[in-house]
Each structure stands twice: as C-alpha cells, then as structure tokens.
Amino acid sequence: MSAHEISGVSVLVTGASRGFGRAITTAFAKAGAEVVGVSRDRIRLEELRVELGPGFAPVVADAVDPVTAGQLIDQYRPTVLVLNAGANPLARPLQRHTWQTFSRNWEVDVKHAFNWTREALLLPLDPGSVVIAMSSGAAVNGSPLSGGYAGAKAAIRFLTRYAADESERAALGIRFISLLPKLTPATDLGSAAVAAYAARDGQDVAAYLEKTGPALTAEQVGRSVLELAVGLANDRDAYLLTAAGLTPLP
Ligand SMILES: NC(=O)c1ccc[n+]([C@@H]2O[C@H](COP(=O)([O-])OP(=O)(O)OC[C@H]3O[C@@H](n4cnc5c(N)ncnc54)[C@H](OP(=O)(O)O)[C@@H]3O)[C@@H](O)[C@H]2O)c1
C-alpha cells in the first residue's frame, strides 16, 4: 500500500474516542480512508463523527468483548486494524496494588489484543492487510508505578510477533506490527502516569518533563501509525516511538 492508496481503504481503530486512538482515527480519515472507531463513549464518538464527516463510522462497544471483535472483523474486514484500546492503570507502588488492580491491563489491553489478533488470523484478513498493536516503551523499560502494565504491554509485543510468524507460516500476507510509544503527558493515561512519577521523584510535572526530554504528541502517533500502515518505514515487527520518530526494534 502506498500513501495515496490509503484513500478508500477500510481501517478499524479500537479506543478511538480519546488520546492516541482519536489522533490515529483523524490521521487516517484525513488521508481519505474509511475509518471505523470503537469505544464505549457514545458522546465523544459522536463529536468525532461530526468533526470527520461521512468517512468515519462510530461503533459504541466494549473492545475487550470477543463477540465484538468477531462481529466487527467479519462485518468490516479492515485492511488496517489498529489495536489501541487500553485501560488507565492505577498509579501506585507494587505493594499498594491488589491482584485485581495489578492485572487490569492484562484483562483489558492483552485480552483485547489477543481476541482481535486471533480473529484477524482466523478469518483471515486479506493479503496486504496490516494489524498494528499498541504496546509501550514500558515493555522495555518497566513501569514501577503501574502494576502489571509493563508486563501486559510486553505480552502484546510477544503475541504480535507470534501472529506475524503464523501469518508467514500460512502465507497469509498479513503484517503484524507492535508500536512502543514513550510515555507522554499528551493523553489522559499519559498525564496521570507523568504526574505520579513526578510526585514520586518529589518534583512538579514541568521539572519532571524537562528531565525526560521532548514529549511525543498524539498527532505524531497518528502520523506514525499511518506511516507504518502504508509501509514507508522498513518492515519490522516492532518499533519504538519517541518525539524523534520511529526506531525499529530487533
Ligand atoms: N499515553 C502514553 O504515554 C502511552 C504510552 C505508551 C503506550 N500507550 C498506549 O496507547 C494506547 C492509548 O492510550 P492513550 O494514552 O491514548 O489513553 P487514553 O487517552 O486513556 O485513551 C484510551 C482509549 O482506550 C479506550 N478503551 C479503554 N478500554 C476500552 C474498552 N474496553 N473498549 C473500547 N475502548 C476502550 C478508551 O475509550 P472509552 O473509554 O471511550 O471506551 C480510550 O479511547 C493504550 O493502549 C496505552 O496503553 C500510551
């Protein structure tokens, strides 16, 4: 797929209502794709529909539900599937977590990535399709105030690589890529985490951000996912994303 060929292509984004998902949806819709956005927030999805016009179809649903994954994959057969939905982890040190709070991102992020990836392989999506799953820089560096978040995001990177192997073994022609963005205050999830890490270091947010360097914007995430979908970056199965851009991971 080249940049101009994205026009008219079917794209499905989970977690489209806010943050990265909203920016990814906007980037594809503005490039002329037909975008389906899934989230539980009817009002925000409706606002996005008004903003983006007829190229955007809102679907109010729980992306973790395996029935939702199966039905929407069958109905839309997306050429580009972006598995972005993720829960906001409780920002506390390990001993202040319960198993329920620790495992939240496994129950939401990993379960959702597993269900949709499985459906993409089973259908299967058409050759030339691409599935981009949102992991995190935390999968490499850890995230000590987020319970099981970093482990969950590492599991998403692994399961995406396993899916890439299965696609290759069965000659399905579906690309599977995981994206590992660096923590940024640009979204609800990121700003809560940045505030927690700043407080832990005894700093205000501005001082903490100065130390951690230029912040990734949601718009950069949208552009980078579009870039990966059209295959402009050299083809690898995982990429780190910082304000400086995409870096392929080994
Ligand atoms: N921000 C960062 O610094 C950062 C860094 C690395 C990775 N990430 C990852 O990037 C992804 C997006 O994060 P964000 O920062 O944009 O967070 P955000 O602003 O909190 O947005 C999260 C999105 O996920 C959706 N979502 C959550 N549970 C859902 C469910 N069960 N069904 C459907 N949608 C669901 C939310 O929609 P509704 O609530 O409307 O359903 C919302 O649209 C997440 O996977 C996150 O872990 C973020």
The ligand as a Gaussian input file, in Angstrom:
#p B3LYP/6-31G(d) Opt

LIG

0 1
 N       -0.080000       7.939000      26.667000
 C        1.072000       7.305000      26.771000
 O        2.056000       7.849000      27.281000
 C        1.196000       5.886000      26.240000
 C        2.495000       5.377000      26.077000
 C        2.638000       4.091000      25.569000
 C        1.525000       3.348000      25.216000
 N        0.276000       3.863000      25.397000
 C       -0.867000       3.022000      24.992000
 O       -1.576000       3.680000      23.954000
 C       -2.949000       3.294000      23.988000
 C       -3.826000       4.541000      24.013000
 O       -3.523000       5.232000      25.224000
 P       -3.866000       6.764000      25.463000
 O       -2.698000       7.331000      26.150000
 O       -4.402000       7.395000      24.238000
 O       -5.012000       6.590000      26.585000
 P       -6.410000       7.319000      26.840000
 O       -6.350000       8.739000      26.429000
 O       -6.750000       6.981000      28.243000
 O       -7.398000       6.559000      25.825000
 C       -7.661000       5.195000      25.991000
 C       -8.636000       4.773000      24.915000
 O       -8.886000       3.362000      25.072000
 C      -10.279000       3.179000      25.059000
 N      -10.704000       1.980000      25.794000
 C      -10.315000       1.577000      27.021000
 N      -10.958000       0.451000      27.348000
 C      -11.759000       0.153000      26.291000
 C      -12.676000      -0.889000      26.015000
 N      -12.897000      -1.860000      26.902000
 N      -13.343000      -0.887000      24.831000
 C      -13.137000       0.100000      23.931000
 N      -12.266000       1.114000      24.132000
 C      -11.608000       1.130000      25.301000
 C      -10.875000       4.450000      25.623000
 O      -12.190000       4.588000      25.149000
 P      -13.509000       4.590000      26.058000
 O      -13.116000       4.855000      27.478000
 O      -14.335000       5.649000      25.422000
 O      -14.099000       3.229000      25.843000
 C       -9.957000       5.496000      25.000000
 O      -10.391000       5.828000      23.716000
 C       -3.113000       2.405000      25.225000
 O       -3.048000       1.053000      24.826000
 C       -1.902000       2.781000      26.068000
 O       -1.516000       1.776000      26.981000
 C        0.084000       5.117000      25.890000

